[in-house]
């Protein structure tokens, strides 16, 4: 623990005592906050002290705490910000202990002392979330209880009731995790309810409703948990369980891999179920993007014409009510490979694996030789229709991209979605090494003009399906969609593709015909860029009377917004 919070032994001496039970928290807090002369000298508690130094350090601590608060709650590595923040708060706590009377004369308020202690507790709790070390949770409890027992926040008229309510809610969560249900949890629940009733006139209506909802959730949880008060928790507990090193183990003669639990995803939702609020926490206007680019594999029978029917029927086999053993390898179901091929099942992603994600609006991009397999998701969604962009099953045999996927680095489809002009150059056999920067910038303007024209056509279309209407409302998804249209039009008109269906990308559900690969608009847009590069002979265009003038196109306003 000393490596987590340098100089933090000041607070960790009495953690074991705090785990023995309730009823002695005040004394434990006094002991935990007690100072040692050696650390007082090391942390700046010596002579030459001034009140200005304390206020300056307090401002610095506020900024440091804000950085820690914005860090992700979970991760593999320990951020340095935790140690830096803890060192500063160690100094603050030391200074207020040794110079309390002088600081009070200089304007220090009791609620400020309580805020320092509460933030130290929050640092302990945040680190517990990252490490699952219950010793850190116990230290957080000590500091939280000291703030409550000494009523530090009662004279906080500047922060109002919000800060006090937030403190009580955080303390309640820590107490619940430590199974302090006999005295502390009921006391905190009562305090939160009483404080909210007192603050009804001072809180804004929206804020009051949010805290009322919190109080209702607390009451529901305590009612559901009342039958199991003070029972053994699921997690490892110092109070109930033996030390891990003393537990019986499998004999070393038995072959085992020695796996350890490293990550867990807990999913549960029933009607009227408590602490399952993730669905409600997701924004109502949120849309999820899943982008999968991986090699595709099929069974020994290959990718036959009956693949779609086979995949559609396979959804029935993944019904949780079906007890028949499932062997996808025997069924030759196409899938994506993520990872090494030696581990077959663990690295396979099947279309049915994505069905749970369709409960919310989903934008799905599949770049694989078996991308068309994922069309079977359409019509089986659990919520709204899923927007899908699917790559060709085979690469174009153009100059820049070989049809042999084993020799080509990268993906033609993904390049079109991420660097469309570069992908176009590769398609026509131009590696871009000798392109002048001004020339390339002018080509980007031309492409941007084409993308804008497709966007205007989509917006004005009366046959645009609702899922694509929503996609156009997001800048990133809109850009992906427009680049997909450019990719589809380019590959469709490319002579090297020879109208091969397997060389063309597709989308589900379909887009309006006005932006289709055969539309006059799409041909004009591709013709504009191809003419600029002098590559019109590589494409098959329909007979038209007038093509857009390149000079007029590059000089028109609004270019460069959609690229």
C-alpha positions, -999 to +999 in steps of 0.1 A: +000+000+000+029+024+006+037+022-031+002+033-039+002+064-017+038+075-009+039+089+026+005+075+035+014+054+065+001+083+085-034+069+079-029+032+076-019+022+111-053+013+125-070-003+095-070-037+111-087-025+142-114-008+122-124-042+107-133-058+140-167-042+145-186-011+151-190+012+181-154+025+184-151+045+152-143+078+169-113+065+187-102+047+156-104+079+136-084+097+163-057+070+161-057+069+123-054+107+121-027+109+148+007+121+137+042+109+142+070+134+148+092+118+120+065+122+094+056+157+106+091+169+099+092+151+065+059+165+054+066+202+062+053+204+098+085+221+111+093+258+118+088+287+094+051+278+089+027+305+077-011+305+071-005+317+035+014+284+029-016+264+040-041+283+017-017+280-012-014+243-006-052+240-002-056+255-037-031+232-051-048+202-035-081+213-050-066+212-085-049+179-079-081+163-066-100+175-097-075+156-119-079+124-098-117+127-099-116+128-137-094+096-140-110+064-152-123+043-123-108+011-136-075+002-153-044-020-153-019+006-142-018+029-112-019+066-122+007+088-107-019+114-099-031+093-069+003+095-052+007+132-059-028+140-046-023+119-015+010+136-007-006+170-008-035+160+014-011+143+038+007+177+042-026+195+046-039+172+073-006+175+091-006+212+090-042+216+103-035+191+131-004+210+143-017+245+138-054+242+142-059+272+165-038+295+143-056+284+112-090+290+128-079+325+137-068+329+101-103+320+088-103+282+085-138+268+089-147+234+103-164+223+071-130+229+053-113+205+077-141+180+070-137+184+033-100+175+035-108+144+055-137+135+031-114+138+001-088+116+018-115+090+022-125+095-014-089+088-025-089+056-005-122+045-020-112+054-056-081+033-052-101+005-037-122+005-069-090+000-089-074-026-067-102-043-047-080-041-016-105-040+013-078-025+036-082+007+015-119+005+020-115+003+057-093+034+058-119+053+038-145+042+064-124+056+092-121+091+077-158+092+066-169+082+100-147+109+116-164+136+094-198+123+104-191+119+141-176+154+144-204+170+123-179+189+102-204+198+075-231+212+097-218+248+095-212+247+057-236+274+045-217+281+013-218+246-001-254+241+008-270+207+014-257+192-018-222+186-006-235+171+027-258+148+008-231+137-015-208+129+015-235+109+032-243+089+000-206+080-005-202+070+031-233+048+029-218+030-001-186+023+018-205+011+048-226-012+027-194-027+011-179-033+045-212-048+058-216-022+086-253-027+086-260-029+123-256+007+132-238+028+105-260+020+075-294+028+092-279+059+107-267+072+073-300+063+056-319+082+083-296+112+080-299+114+042-337+112+044-339+139+071-314+162+053-333+159+021-366+168+038-350+198+054-335+210+021-366+206+000-371+244-002-335+252-009-327+226-036-338+231-072-367+210-083-347+188-106-319+183-080-345+175-053-361+148-076-327+132-083-320+130-046-355+117-038-348+089-063-316+081-045-334+079-012-360+056-027-333+033-041-316+032-007-349+022+009-356-005-017-322-019-013-323-020+025-357-037+024-344-064+000-312-068+020-328-068+055-330-106+056-293-109+051-280-084+076-246-091+089-243-123+069-211-134+052-205-113+020-196-127-014-162-110-014-133-121+007-137-108+043-111-105+070-139-111+096-152-144+082-126-160+059-093-176+064-062-160+049-058-170+012-025-187+018-040-212+043-068-224+019-065-260+006-052-262-030-052-287-058-022-310-056+007-300-078+005-334-096-028-324-111-024-306-144-039-271-143-034-237-159-036-216-128-061-191-140-070-161-119-100-139-120-089-106-136-120-090-150-157-095-145-189-083-163-220-087-142-253-085-161-287-088-145-320-072-149-354-082-136-386-062-130-383-043-097-347-055-092-324-031-071-284-016-075-294-028-118-296+008-132-272+007-161-300+006-187-315+037-172-281+054-170-275+051-208-285+082-226-318+080-244-303+094-276-272+072-275-261+050-304-234+023-302-207+018-329-192-017-333-164-019-359-150-053-365-122-059-390-109-094-390-103-125-411-133-146-419-134-184-416-160-209-427-163-247-422-149-273-445-179-269-468-169-234-477-190-204-483-218-219-502-250-203-516-271-216-487-251-197-461-277-171-454-304-197-447-280-217-425-271-186-405-307-176-400-316-210-388-286-210-364-302-182-343-328-207-331-300-230-318-287-201-296-320-197-278-313-202-241-343-224-238-327-249-263-308-276-244-293-293-274-255-291-274-242-267-299-212-273-321-207-244-345-177-261-361-199-290-372-225-267-385-199-249-406-212-215-396-191-185-409-175-164-382-149-137-376-115-146-362-101-124-335-067-136-323-045-166-330-061-194-350-049-221-326-077-212-302-108-217-323-139-212-302-126-185-279-116-162-308-147-166-329-174-140-333-207-152-348-236-130-360-257-143-331-231-129-307-241-094-316-278-099-311-277-087-274-262-054-286-293-047-308-314-038-278-301-003-282-295+017-315-265+001-331-242+011-360-223-020-371-193-021-395-180-055-406-148-057-427-143-093-435-145-119-462-177-132-445-193-098-439-224-108-458-231-134-431-240-106-407-269-095-429-289-122-410-290-099-380-314-077-399-349-086-388-338-104-356-330-073-336-343-071-301-348-034-303-345-010-332-332-017-367-294-020-369-275+001-394-248-021-411-220-013-435-205-045-448-173-049-468-169-069-500-162-106-496-134-103-521-110-075-529-110-058-562-082-070-586-073-034-594-038-022-598-034-010-562-051-038-544-044-075-551-073-099-549-051-122-528-057-111-493-027-129-480-004-106-499-022-074-493-014-054-461-044-037-447-080-035-459-094-018-490-128-012-473-114+002-441-091+025-461-121+039-480-138+046-446-108+062-430-088+077-459-111+077-489-089+097-513-059+076-505-079+044-512-091+058-545-055+065-555-045+029-547-075+016-567-063+035-598-027+024-592-013+056-578+007+051-547+008+088-540+046+091-536+049+116-564+017+136-558+022+174-553+007+186-520-013+214-537-026+189-563-036+165-535-054+192-516-074+202-547-084+165-551-096+165-515-118+195-523-133+176-552-140+146-531-155+167-503-178+184-528-190+149-539-196+138-504-216+170-497-238+163-528-245+128-515-254+142-481-277+168-496-294+141-516-299+119-486-313+147-465-338+156-492-348+120-499-384+109-489-375+072-490-347+074-464-353+049-436-355+061-400-322+043-390-302+062-416-320+095-406-305+090-371-271+082-385-270+114-405-275+133-372-241+122-358-210+138-375-188+106-372-214+081-383-225+105-411-189+107-424-186+069-423-218+065-443-208+091-470-174+075-474-192+041-478-213+055-506-181+067-523-165+033-518-195+015-532-198+038-562-161+036-570-158-002-569-191-006-588-179+016-617-144+002-617-138-019-647-115-043-628-145-053-606-165-063-637-197-060-617-187-089-594-211-089-565-184-103-542-162-072-549-189-047-538-197-035-503-233-035-491-254-019-465-284-030-445-311-017-446-308-003-481-302+033-489-323+053-514-317+046-551-308+083-556-274+076-540-270+041-554-240+030-573-259+032-606-274+066-600-264+095-622-252+114-591-228+087-580-214+084-615-209+122-617-191+122-584-168+094-592-162+108-627-152+142-612-124+126-591-113+101-618-110+129-644-089+149-620-064+120-618-067+112-655-081+077-648-115+078-664-105+050-687-104+026-657-141+032-651-173+023-669-196+054-670-230+057-687-235+080-717-243+115-704-245+149-720-228+171-695-202+164-668-194+188-640-167+212-647-137+205-625-125+241-621-159+253-611-162+224-586-129+231-568-137+268-566-172+264-552-178+272-515-185+246-488-160+220-499-140+202-473-167+198-447-176+161-452-142+146-461 
